[in-house]
Amino acid sequence: MSNRYAIILAAGQGTRMKSKLYKVLHPVCGKPMVQHVIDQVSELSIEQIVTIIGHGAELVKHQLGDACQYALQEQQLGTAHAVMQAESALAGKEGTTLVICGDTPLIRAETMAALIKKHDDMNAKATVLTATAENPTGYGRVVRNKDGFVEKIVEHKDATDEERQINEINTGTYCFDNKALFQALKHVSNENVQGEYYLPDVIEILKSQGEIVSAYQTDDFEETLGVNDRVALAQAERILKKRLNEYHMRNGVSIIDPDNTYIETDVTIGQDTVIYPGTMIKGNSRIGEDCIIGPNTEIKECEIGNNTVIRQSVAHDSKIGSKVSIGPFAHIRPKSDIHDEGKIGNFVEIKKAVFGKGSKASHLSYIGDAEVGEDVNIGCGSITVNYDGKNKYLTKIEDGVFVGCNSNLVAPVTIGKNAYVAAGSTITEDVPGDALSIARARQINKENYVQNLNINK
């Protein structure tokens, strides 16, 4: 197998997006378009990836990091001009070069691998990835000769009426013999309607030199979608969402309403988990088996065990164990660690807290900057008072503690093992283990007080 290289075209400004965000950084199912492309290309045996960047170059570098090297296209003078910017990195090397646009987030590694295989099998100098379009308007047309080889690719604006009847279109993804590519690029001109240097012109140049130019036609037109505006962005989102949901369902996950369930690319979900409508699962979330998630639940960057139920709730950047019950209407904020068999009930907020095995906060509580032991019961309306206006402090609640309703635990404070806190208490000092702490004013009943209020009526 020859050496393989890849050039990712990601320098276009994307004016049709009408956005301050650089085009290829617009997300599809939670991941920037160009990252999708890089991830798929990286599944192939590619020796060197060069990404052509222009507008927003530093932002693209920040997103992709060391996954590739970069070449700057200062002026956007067409796709051939963009590829020329990789000359210093690749020219003169033996091997096959894949050229793909950074705004095609739906392209699959399998399709690119099939394109490369066809290129190798045909001993071609260039191979074009093509597709059949029901409405080819706007696409470059693939003109074949009588033997079925590619004769040329003509842009829609430059095509004759007869050529515009062709519905096999150029997807903008190619394989080239690397040396032949950079030699041919020297002969590309900009004598066309747009005054740009078109990469498809390399095809005609190679043909004129008697070289073999082949094509691999994918049967999935959708994966070749290039995103140039918000309409196409939403279309790509819909297609990828459907693809991802089908993947999970075929792997044993029940998704009650796939049209209204949003699962991002890097999520993993165990078998026999049920996802109810209105649920969004984002980032690198990992969900175990036999869970019930939703309806109307948002999970982001969470690790969740088995047999856990999360209903109508939000959980971000946290770890949630097995056999945990969360919701409805709970909020698990970042850096929380809820151990097995815990219960976080309705309108409870957890933030940067460890919540021990079997512990419960069933209703209307705030537990922030806390270490909660095992088998703790936190009564309705109780909170950890963690902030003095300048600094945050830790509350420690040891195993077996019972906190009565409407209690304030003013940090820094420790409630000892098996202690009780009376309802309505404001605790400002440590409570020893096995103690009962009562921190409230004694009740006074003033009899006939209301009659005294009514004296002057």
HELIX and SHEET records of a PDB file:
HELIX    1   1 THR A   15  MET A   17  5                                   3    
HELIX    2   2 LYS A   23  LEU A   25  5                                   3    
HELIX    3   3 MET A   33  VAL A   41  1                                   9    
HELIX    4   4 ALA A   57  LEU A   64  1                                   8    
HELIX    5   5 GLY A   65  ALA A   67  5                                   3    
HELIX    6   6 THR A   79  MET A   84  1                                   6    
HELIX    7   7 GLU A   87  LEU A   90  1                                   4    
HELIX    8   8 ALA A  109  ASP A  121  1                                  13    
HELIX    9   9 HIS A  156  ASP A  158  5                                   3    
HELIX   10  10 GLU A  163  GLN A  165  5                                   3    
HELIX   11  11 ASN A  178  LEU A  185  1                                   8    
HELIX   12  12 ASP A  201  SER A  208  1                                   8    
HELIX   13  13 PHE A  221  THR A  224  5                                   4    
HELIX   14  14 ARG A  230  ARG A  250  1                                  21    
HELIX   15  15 PRO A  258  ASN A  260  5                                   3    
HELIX   16  16 TYR A  449  LEU A  453  1                                   5    
SHEET    1   A 7 GLN A  69  LEU A  72  0                                        
SHEET    2   A 7 GLN A  48  ILE A  53  1                                        
SHEET    3   A 7 ARG A   4  ALA A  10  1                                        
SHEET    4   A 7 THR A  96  CYS A 101  1                                        
SHEET    5   A 7 GLU A 168  ASP A 177 -1                                        
SHEET    6   A 7 ALA A 126  THR A 132 -1                                        
SHEET    7   A 7 VAL A 213  GLN A 217  1                                        
SHEET    1   B 2 PRO A  27  VAL A  28  0                                        
SHEET    2   B 2 LYS A  31  PRO A  32 -1                                        
SHEET    1   C 2 ARG A 141  ARG A 144  0                                        
SHEET    2   C 2 VAL A 150  VAL A 154 -1                                        
SHEET    1   D11 SER A 254  ILE A 255  0                                        
SHEET    2   D11 VAL A 274  ILE A 275  1                                        
SHEET    3   D11 ILE A 292  ILE A 293  1                                        
SHEET    4   D11 VAL A 309  ILE A 310  1                                        
SHEET    5   D11 SER A 325  ILE A 326  1                                        
SHEET    6   D11 LYS A 343  ASN A 346  1                                        
SHEET    7   D11 LYS A 360  HIS A 363  1                                        
SHEET    8   D11 ASN A 377  ILE A 378  1                                        
SHEET    9   D11 PHE A 402  VAL A 403  1                                        
SHEET   10   D11 TYR A 420  VAL A 421  1                                        
SHEET   11   D11 LEU A 436  SER A 437  1                                        
SHEET    1   E11 TYR A 262  ILE A 263  0                                        
SHEET    2   E11 MET A 280  LYS A 282  1                                        
SHEET    3   E11 GLU A 298  LYS A 300  1                                        
SHEET    4   E11 VAL A 314  HIS A 316  1                                        
SHEET    5   E11 HIS A 331  ILE A 332  1                                        
SHEET    6   E11 GLU A 349  PHE A 355  1                                        
SHEET    7   E11 ASP A 337  ILE A 338  1                                        
SHEET    8   E11 LYS A 319  ILE A 320  1                                        
SHEET    9   E11 GLU A 303  ILE A 304  1                                        
SHEET   10   E11 ARG A 286  ILE A 287  1                                        
SHEET   11   E11 THR A 268  ILE A 269  1                                        
SHEET    1   F 9 TYR A 262  ILE A 263  0                                        
SHEET    2   F 9 MET A 280  LYS A 282  1                                        
SHEET    3   F 9 GLU A 298  LYS A 300  1                                        
SHEET    4   F 9 VAL A 314  HIS A 316  1                                        
SHEET    5   F 9 HIS A 331  ILE A 332  1                                        
SHEET    6   F 9 GLU A 349  PHE A 355  1                                        
SHEET    7   F 9 TYR A 366  VAL A 372  1                                        
SHEET    8   F 9 THR A 395  ILE A 397  1                                        
SHEET    9   F 9 VAL A 413  ILE A 415  1                                        
SHEET    1   G 3 ILE A 383  VAL A 385  0                                        
SHEET    2   G 3 ASN A 408  VAL A 410  1                                        
SHEET    3   G 3 THR A 426  ILE A 427  1                                        
END                                                                             
